[in-house]
């Protein structure tokens, strides 16, 4: 049973650049959520995709955008990178259900360093 | 007030003891609650979910939920050094929000 996969595992960028992170959900799952985790903090919700549409968005600027493909995989794009965007970016997949019973499973994450 | 609060720790317990991790949340309509374990440098791993008041047991882990007190806890029996990690409490409300709101985590150290 394939779990959630993410690529790349690590990434170094400079301020002002753009980055794309990728995620493939767990087999059988159709919903992908993205989180940002700064050092020493809990993950912060960025957005969630279902049926190729952004279903919900957290308190992140428009520099953060995403996409979901027909095979349920997803991309997170961040434009005009800031030093503060350095973090672990986590993808979580779930199977759509009653809204409060969607259990989310996390991938290994992409560690982004912005210099 | 933070939406989900946890004591950052570290919580230090001897091997074989019971570790008790606590979490409070502010959104009274929250319906689902999750505990994740995160080893240093790794991603969160789901331990348990709980939706109803009371206790839910899975192996050495017991989750306890009290919605009236807006309190959820995780007990780890017979703690092992391999349990040393950060434990994250996550909450999902029923009010159309599908996002998980996380606490900052409690760091647990199990001393051999």
Interface residues (C-beta under 8 A of the other chain):
Chain A: X33 X35 X40 X41 X42 X43 X44 X45 X48 X55 X56 X58 X88 X90 X92 X99 X100 X101 X102 X103 X104 X105 X106 X107 X108 X109
Chain B: X4 X31 X32 X34 X36 X42 X43 X44 X45 X46 X49 X51 X88 X90 X92 X93 X94 X96 X97 X98 X99 X100 X101 X102 X103 X104 X105
